[in-house]
Every structure is written in structure tokens, then in C-alpha cells.
């Protein structure tokens, strides 16, 4: 029999957290009060939380006006330990995931036409809402996902942003693809390369020039071709996903795609795109961006991932080592995804 709504498991009054007091400063470790779930929210005991490049953009000031002080983290895996009033979607003891999109108003013109990722009044986990660099967190039940038992806590965390945003980026590249380029082969790249290969695409992976370790990693995942981002692939591409926040790569990708090809930026922040001659865009090539995700993206991808099955490469860190994890991500010293391991 499930516990009654509002009933509690053993929950402390304070918790450990790594929080952002001011942008462009390291995170601070502190004990803070355990949050209480409001109506429609669940309290989660956080097992793991992925470390995302968006966290870096918040920390470094590329994304302005975060909630401060702020607990970062939007790839959160944990167990529901308390239900707010009216919660029916989950039960206590259930393992769930919390993504970047934390709330939409449901009433603006974008929400009304199925584009909740473009909502006029959104809230984002780890940006305008406290996230998962902590032992506990609250989240709106409507924006959480049940998780497949196929993945353990460390493996599941990157699915919730690297996987979901990568999947939306891939989906917006179009349906009739044979040759897919991926610029930036980190957390999102290594996940989506596997999905694309599973669906019969030939994947061309582009890494930092000379990054032999990442290129070897891509080869092990079975991509068709691997090279530096400054190289020309041996075949024209039908589409390219740019998953690194480097504007110049958009131009490189345009040069590599065939007539009618699509270049999709999957980043929430990117350096400026250099000017380029119109001939690169001509012949109905398309440039587009991805903003956030929808819950439909989440449902589709989390159902698909264990069927592939997507293998997740993870480097674990302790909660108190969050600054180290962010530094490793910034410098490119990772294969796959960095994940904070908070509870055993």
C-alpha cells in the first residue's frame, strides 16, 4: 500500500549542498534547510546529478540573471520521499528524473500550440529553480519522468539533458537522413551517435583538432568516420548537429552539408557565428537552433534509449568535488559525462 499523500519518510532538517552565491565565483559547500514540497511538488532524495555545460554557462555568467543564491544541476536522479498536496503522478519510493524544463504556464500561445519549450513564462531547474547539486530537491510532478531500471543512477543522469536535448537536436535535423555529422563529441554527442547508428545512419564525428583520446572514444562507439572539426568529411552530409558552443563550427558544418542540408545548434549559449558567404547557405540549406525541450521529447527518448541500448560513459565525482567536475568539463578533460554521486 502506498503511503498517504503528505506522509514522510525519515527526512533531516538540513542538507549538504553546493551553491552559487555569485556568478564567476566557485561554488560553495554549505548546510542549508531541506526544501518542503508545495502543492503539486515532490521532494526527492537526490542520488546523482549530471554536470552540464549549461551549468558552466550559468556559473561563468554567459546566462544572465539566475536565481541567487542558486543550487545548480538539472540532470537529477533520485527517490521520491515526500508528496506535496495533490500529487498523483508518483509514489513515495519511486525513482524519477528531473530535467532542465521545470515549469511552463500552459496558457501562452506557444504552450497552446504544442511548443512548451518556447513558453513565455518558463522556469528552469538549476537556473531559476534550485537543482540537484544537493542531497534533496523539490520539483513539479508534471515535469519529472519515471526512469527505466535498465540504467543505474550514474548512467541515468546524463539522459536527462545530454540525452534529451541531444535527441531534440537530432529530431529537428529531419527524418530522411543517411549521413549525419556531429560536431562536439561529449556527453550529448556520444549518446546521440548511438541512437543515430541504431536507426541506420552513418555518423561522422568531429572533435577538437588533434584530440586523439576523444576520437578513439568515438571509434569505440562505432561511428562511421572520425576527424577534427577543421577537416572535410569524405562524403557530403545530409545534416549536422553542432553540440559544442563554438559559433565557427556552424560555418564548418554548413561547408560540409549537401544541398538541402540542415545544420542544427543544440546549445543554449554559443559564441558568435562568423560571417560567411551566401553560397554556403544557398541551395536550400537550413540553419536552426534548439531551445530547451518538451515533455514529449522526454517521453520518446527515455523509451527509446534502453531499446538501442544507449551506453553511457560516466566520470563520477563526489558532491563536494563539483567545482573540480566543472573545471574538467570546461577544459575538455572528459570522455562522456561528468556526474555527481550524492547518495550511495
Phi and psi in degrees as a GROMACS rama.xvg file:
@    title "Ramachandran Plot"
@    xaxis  label "Phi"
@    yaxis  label "Psi"
@TYPE xy
-71.3765  145.65  UNK-2
-60.1919  152.106  UNK-3
-67.9076  147.618  UNK-4
-52.8888  135.266  UNK-5
90.7947  -17.0502  UNK-6
-67.3124  155.244  UNK-7
-122.89  150.602  UNK-8
-88.3912  -170.663  UNK-9
-74.5994  108.773  UNK-10
-125.721  125.733  UNK-11
-72.1094  170.778  UNK-12
-87.8805  -25.1783  UNK-13
-128.231  160.926  UNK-14
-143.147  160.138  UNK-15
-81.5311  142.168  UNK-16
-151.801  150.992  UNK-17
-105.312  116.646  UNK-18
-125.963  155.095  UNK-19
-96.6446  114.764  UNK-20
-88.4721  -36.5261  UNK-21
-152.947  144.261  UNK-22
-63.5127  153.551  UNK-23
67.0927  21.5862  UNK-24
-129.35  149.269  UNK-25
-59.7922  154.113  UNK-26
-65.7006  151.207  UNK-27
-112.22  142.357  UNK-28
-92.9098  134.47  UNK-29
-157.988  164.497  UNK-30
-97.2751  128.056  UNK-31
-132.127  161.849  UNK-32
-62.6554  142.235  UNK-33
-69.1173  128.859  UNK-34
-68.5077  155.14  UNK-35
-107.781  134.504  UNK-36
-72.1787  130.137  UNK-37
-82.5649  -178.48  UNK-38
-57.0097  130.419  UNK-39
82.7867  -0.172152  UNK-40
-106.761  158.939  UNK-41
-118.134  147.122  UNK-42
-96.3303  129.678  UNK-43
-117.213  132.046  UNK-44
-83.6798  112.613  UNK-45
-80.5644  119.425  UNK-46
-84.4518  -48.7481  UNK-47
-142.761  157.897  UNK-48
-146.599  125.324  UNK-49
-68.9355  151.081  UNK-50
-105.359  118.229  UNK-51
-114.565  154.638  UNK-52
-61.4559  -28.3638  UNK-53
-62.3745  -35.3697  UNK-54
-58.2122  -40.2533  UNK-55
-63.0332  -41.8759  UNK-56
-64.3167  -35.6394  UNK-57
-68.763  -48.2032  UNK-58
-59.7457  -44.0545  UNK-59
-82.8043  -4.04524  UNK-60
87.8925  6.62409  UNK-61
-68.0434  -33.1142  UNK-62
-103.318  116.778  UNK-63
-83.1965  157.581  UNK-64
59.0688  50.0943  UNK-65
-72.0497  162.155  UNK-66
-63.3981  131.69  UNK-67
-131.313  139.684  UNK-68
-65.8563  157.642  UNK-69
-136.985  139.119  UNK-70
-97.4605  115.253  UNK-71
-70.3674  174.836  UNK-72
108.069  118.9  UNK-73
-136.184  24.1364  UNK-74
-126.594  70.6075  UNK-75
-103.429  129.104  UNK-76
-120.578  129.813  UNK-77
-166.96  -176.93  UNK-78
-108.397  133.971  UNK-79
-69.0928  123.616  UNK-80
-116.743  -13.8972  UNK-81
-154.056  141.575  UNK-82
-108.921  129.866  UNK-83
-73.9707  168.975  UNK-84
-57.7447  133.963  UNK-85
84.2062  4.16286  UNK-86
-77.8692  123.707  UNK-87
-128.243  -12.0807  UNK-88
-75.1066  -30.0234  UNK-89
-132.294  163.347  UNK-90
-121.444  159.934  UNK-91
-61.5667  140.464  UNK-92
88.9913  -8.35613  UNK-93
-80.5344  137.994  UNK-94
-87.3539  130.605  UNK-95
-137.689  168.679  UNK-96
-121.611  146.831  UNK-97
-121.959  124.033  UNK-98
-100.119  -171.64  UNK-99
-62.6931  -47.8885  UNK-100
-72.8314  114.12  UNK-101
-107.763  -15.0024  UNK-102
-171.207  143.715  UNK-103
-135.637  156.709  UNK-104
-77.5041  -21.9322  UNK-105
74.5404  -2.07226  UNK-106
-120.652  -19.7944  UNK-107
-69.4527  168.51  UNK-108
-64.8901  -28.7172  UNK-109
-71.8948  -46.0478  UNK-110
-60.2855  -39.1248  UNK-111
-67.5311  -23.0591  UNK-112
-109.819  23.3823  UNK-113
80.1867  21.4593  UNK-114
-119.02  55.7966  UNK-115
-63.4334  -20.2367  UNK-116
-65.1826  -17.0664  UNK-117
-107.115  15.7068  UNK-118
-47.2367  142.039  UNK-119
-73.3373  -20.3647  UNK-120
-134.982  59.7077  UNK-121
-85.6757  167.238  UNK-122
-128.619  144.874  UNK-123
-126.389  131.631  UNK-124
-64.4039  132.125  UNK-125
75.6404  14.6885  UNK-126
-139.666  -62.0853  UNK-127
-105.391  -10.2641  UNK-128
-124.625  144.995  UNK-129
-62.7335  142.146  UNK-130
-112.812  -145.634  UNK-131
-105.205  10.9648  UNK-132
-79.9883  56.0425  UNK-133
-163.796  167.81  UNK-134
-77.6255  -24.2119  UNK-135
-140.123  155.78  UNK-136
-155.972  156.161  UNK-137
-109.532  153.073  UNK-138
-153.217  150.9  UNK-139
-69.8068  124.437  UNK-140
-55.3922  -29.7551  UNK-141
-71.0963  -17.2258  UNK-142
-116.443  24.0508  UNK-143
-113.562  160.414  UNK-144
-126.78  138.679  UNK-145
-68.1299  149.766  UNK-146
-118.105  142.467  UNK-147
-66.0102  141.43  UNK-148
-71.6308  -7.51115  UNK-149
-60.5026  -33.7542  UNK-150
-103.989  136.461  UNK-151
-77.0026  178.776  UNK-152
-62.029  -40.114  UNK-153
-66.6558  -43.0253  UNK-154
-70.9572  -32.815  UNK-155
-71.7889  -31.255  UNK-156
-56.9284  -49.5889  UNK-157
-64.1185  -20.8219  UNK-158
-61.9842  -25.7245  UNK-159
-82.3653  -7.99655  UNK-160
-141.666  -58.7601  UNK-161
-53.1076  -42.4216  UNK-162
-73.1499  -48.7244  UNK-163
-68.8069  -46.3719  UNK-164
-69.1295  -39.428  UNK-165
-59.7278  -40.5302  UNK-166
-65.2231  -43.5065  UNK-167
-63.899  -40.8016  UNK-168
-59.6633  -45.6772  UNK-169
-63.5465  -43.7778  UNK-170
-63.7436  -37.2044  UNK-171
-76.9885  -4.87086  UNK-172
-75.3005  -15.0475  UNK-173
111.314  169.375  UNK-174
-95.9884  -30.8885  UNK-175
-99.7904  72.3859  UNK-176
-116.776  139.768  UNK-177
-114.326  -36.4555  UNK-178
-123.338  113.3  UNK-179
-116.468  125.908  UNK-180
-95.4866  143.48  UNK-181
-127.791  112.785  UNK-182
-97.5251  113.825  UNK-183
99.8312  106.466  UNK-184
-114.669  59.9166  UNK-185
-101.778  -136.124  UNK-186
-59.2707  -50.6225  UNK-187
-71.546  -42.3241  UNK-188
-59.7832  -44.0059  UNK-189
-72.0317  -24.1909  UNK-190
-76.7054  -50.1992  UNK-191
-70.8151  -29.3793  UNK-192
-58.3583  -39.2031  UNK-193
-69.7363  -39.9304  UNK-194
-63.3847  -45.8621  UNK-195
-63.599  -43.1522  UNK-196
-63.8292  -39.7435  UNK-197
-59.806  -34.2155  UNK-198
-90.5873  13.9616  UNK-199
88.5872  11.3845  UNK-200
-84.8274  149.791  UNK-201
-90.2765  120.96  UNK-202
-102.048  129.311  UNK-203
-111.787  115.003  UNK-204
-101.571  131.686  UNK-205
-117.029  125.5  UNK-206
-117.04  179.365  UNK-207
-58.223  137.709  UNK-208
-54.1978  130.584  UNK-209
81.8277  0.902254  UNK-210
-81.4554  80.9002  UNK-211
-67.4865  -33.0745  UNK-212
-63.063  -46.2994  UNK-213
-68.4759  -36.2817  UNK-214
-64.9477  -39.594  UNK-215
-63.7481  -40.4034  UNK-216
-59.8983  -44.216  UNK-217
-63.1671  -42.492  UNK-218
-58.5683  -41.0964  UNK-219
-64.5479  -25.6155  UNK-220
-85.8107  0.557597  UNK-221
85.6082  22.5212  UNK-222
-68.3728  157.016  UNK-223
-73.3655  -40.1379  UNK-224
-147.673  143.833  UNK-225
-133.368  136.844  UNK-226
-160.384  179.489  UNK-227
-76.9084  158.295  UNK-228
-68.1802  -12.2806  UNK-229
-93.5461  2.86986  UNK-230
-96.6881  155.49  UNK-231
-94.8688  126.58  UNK-232
-67.2094  158.032  UNK-233
-70.8564  -14.1691  UNK-234
-134.73  151.766  UNK-235
-66.5513  144.11  UNK-236
-94.7148  148.254  UNK-237
-80.9836  -29.3327  UNK-238
-159.15  159.575  UNK-239
-139.565  138.08  UNK-240
-105.828  126.887  UNK-241
-104.879  106.77  UNK-242
-108.547  1.21673  UNK-243
-102.639  146.864  UNK-244
-83.6484  48.0179  UNK-245
-120.356  109.292  UNK-246
-58.7492  -33.461  UNK-247
-61.6178  -25.331  UNK-248
-68.4611  -23.9713  UNK-249
-63.8408  -37.8545  UNK-250
-71.3722  -42.3131  UNK-251
-57.8356  -42.1542  UNK-252
-66.5836  -40.5798  UNK-253
-58.1054  -40.0666  UNK-254
-64.0511  -26.5367  UNK-255
-92.0524  -17.9311  UNK-256
-87.8348  151.151  UNK-257
-79.7076  176.868  UNK-258
-53.4713  136.191  UNK-259
75.1325  4.77925  UNK-260
-71.4471  157.623  UNK-261
-120.047  133.282  UNK-262
-116.156  122.481  UNK-263
-119.135  125.271  UNK-264
-90.2299  125.155  UNK-265
-100.431  7.62708  UNK-266
-93.113  149.553  UNK-267
-83.0162  -17.5002  UNK-268
-143.74  143.203  UNK-269
-149.778  146.781  UNK-270
-64.7943  163.268  UNK-271
-59.9067  142.497  UNK-272
-82.5376  125.705  UNK-273
-65.1394  158.779  UNK-274
-64.5516  152.136  UNK-275
-149.747  155.025  UNK-276
-69.0846  146.11  UNK-277
-57.7707  -29.5595  UNK-278
-58.6088  -24.7103  UNK-279
-71.6926  -27.9852  UNK-280
-92.3593  -23.6423  UNK-281
-58.8941  170.644  UNK-282
65.6099  37.0619  UNK-283
62.7569  30.7864  UNK-284
-72.4007  154.212  UNK-285
-129.141  136.773  UNK-286
-115.144  132.48  UNK-287
-147.886  164.668  UNK-288
-120.583  166.523  UNK-289
-117.594  132.487  UNK-290
-119.479  113.023  UNK-291
63.3871  -147.795  UNK-292
-153.316  167.902  UNK-293
-114.42  161.163  UNK-294
-65.209  -27.6603  UNK-295
-64.289  -40.558  UNK-296
-55.9835  -44.6863  UNK-297
-63.231  -46.6111  UNK-298
-60.5353  -44.6345  UNK-299
-65.8185  -47.4833  UNK-300
-69.4756  -42.1117  UNK-301
-68.4501  -22.8994  UNK-302
-77.9495  -35.6902  UNK-303
-75.3296  -40.006  UNK-304
-52.6908  -48.5385  UNK-305
-71.7767  -14.4768  UNK-306
-77.7036  -27.6898  UNK-307
-60.8398  -47.8897  UNK-308
-81.8824  143.041  UNK-309
-70.8977  128.585  UNK-310
-97.5289  131.868  UNK-311
-106.297  123.994  UNK-312
-92.4002  124.194  UNK-313
-130.56  138.537  UNK-314
-112.636  112.799  UNK-315
-85.0869  149.205  UNK-316
-136.535  153.069  UNK-317
-74.3883  157.456  UNK-318
-55.043  -44.351  UNK-319
-69.4418  -9.94145  UNK-320
-99.4377  21.0479  UNK-321
-58.7264  -39.0846  UNK-322
-64.1828  -37.4206  UNK-323
-63.9286  -43.4571  UNK-324
-61.3111  -42.5547  UNK-325
-64.6034  -39.1204  UNK-326
-64.8745  -41.1165  UNK-327
-64.4902  -38.2945  UNK-328
-65.394  -44.4171  UNK-329
-60.7901  -38.063  UNK-330
-89.2734  -4.89553  UNK-331
77.6736  24.4681  UNK-332
-88.7483  30.1227  UNK-333
-128.684  143.46  UNK-334
-105.437  123.202  UNK-335
83.2781  -133.524  UNK-336
-123.531  144.527  UNK-337
-89.5593  136.161  UNK-338
-137.496  130.99  UNK-339
-81.2502  128.896  UNK-340
-101.731  109.912  UNK-341
-101.67  -47.1225  UNK-342
-121.114  143.918  UNK-343
